[in-house]
């Protein structure tokens, strides 16, 4: 994940340690542990769940910092001007996020929730579930894409640039797209959540990582930076697993109380992840985009900005609504499904580069 060997201008897959090789197993165990702990000892999880600011959970934000700082330490601001050379990857990212993703989710929501699964879902919540799925799809990923990009050895400068561009577009496009697809005349955008999330997940960790990077390079050159990244890798992965325990602990009661509803709502979300990631990955390959750019380009179109989605659903439809539950399901499937996408793009690296 952190080291690459170049041979014949091709990049081989990063070497995985024992812990990383069985990451899927640890993820499954953490999901089970989170659900069980959330049921057996709900008090601590409820206390942590209440530690929010503008619908952003602070403990989860801290864990996300631990996950994304290793990626941001790799960012060289002096090389950011070269990102313009990867305009094809940027174009694919923007196209998938804003021209495909919300509309494909609306179609999948109407197909599965509104038709195929209708007999097994509460009749009064069908439209609300579909609305939640659309809101989820209209909020592309901000922070976690750094984690997925890091796991695929994605270009850190490209990843930061596309996230910054995505956040800028989201400020202007989120409300109109949701309004169009939901047929609402006005949308209440949780601006506090949007602003705070960008500050917490982008501005603060980027500034901290760059100050740390400059200090490391000043004191010990590239060797000190490489050694620090090696030490941080297990911290980043443990933070990912701890985040899973927290998220599933927060929602353990919901999962046990209505498992069928959650399972059915997860179906269009999972399909959409693979659909958008696959389209973006194929387009990047067809356009001759390097693999380390194609990976973050595909992954940002597949994952979601769940803090914004949950906050928007609650603001529009209420805390106990089907829309809020649908966005929460997006939170629950995000990590395990995205890890499977990471594994796919890593396993298909040679196929991709054979084009």
Secondary structure, DSSP 8 states (H G I E B T S, - for coil): -----EETTEE------HHHHTHHHHHHHHHHHHHHHHHHSHHHHHHHHT-EETTEEHHHHHHHHHHHHHHHHT--GGGGGGGGGGHHHHHHHHHIIIIIIHHHHHHHIIIIIIIITGGGS-GGGHHHHHHHHHHHHTSB-SSHHHHHHHHTT--HHHHHHHHHHHHHHHHHHHHHHHHHHHT-S-----HHHHHHHHIIIIIIHHHHHHHHHHHHHHHHHHHHHHHHHHHHHHHHHHHHHHHHHHHHHHTHHHHHH-HHHHHHHHHHHHHHHHHHHHHHHHHHHHTT--HHHHHHHHHHHHSB-HHHHHHHHHHHH-TTSHHHHHHHHHHHHHHHHHHHHHHHHHHTHHHHHT-
